[in-house]
Amino acid sequence: MREEANLREIARLSPDYLGFIYYRKSPRYVGADFNPEWGPEMDSIRKVAVFVDEPLESALDIMARAGYDAAQLHGNESPAYCRDIKAAGIQVIKAFGVDRDFDFSRLEAYEPVVDYFLFDSKTRDYGGSGKTFGWDLLQGYRGSRPFFLSGGLEPGNLKQALQATSGLPLYGLDLNSRIEQAPGLKDAEKASEAISMIKQGEYEN
């Protein structure tokens, strides 16, 4: 999210989380002057700052000043980095791009220091590609931490995504570029349809 009017429009749909990207190379970057004033519609929504290899002190300062609840980390952040974010009382979501060569054993060092993993399509641009990946690969996950599924999710494939992750500790679905009108500008109609399907269980058999 980035535009104030769009933020309020989507917040009224009551998603569980809303994300704000602080990666300067992203077309969804919130900008250096982003200074959100959270309205009452945001009270029950967890606000997520999204970083890619942001220096630790800078990330902690951003989250403290704006009152973020969680950090979503898409770069090469170490387990120690995650531990320090978590120690500040911030929920940690560590993202990994998944392809056929992904080694799930690399997650073991992160298990004690994150709250959730996020599995996304592997790209050079740290997410936001609008592309799905082979969800069957997630059957290789043997960890105990719940995870978010990301990458090309939209109303038309939610049922398939849920079926592919059946029996796994799926925690949430991360909706982004496939429900946008433009980078950082969400389509309220598509968002409403997706959120309604998820909350009402319409994706189930």
Summary of the structure (lengths in Angstrom):
residues: 205
radius of gyration: 16.2
end to end distance: 31.8
largest distance: 46.6
contacts: 601
relative contact order: 0.14
helix: 36%
strand: 21%
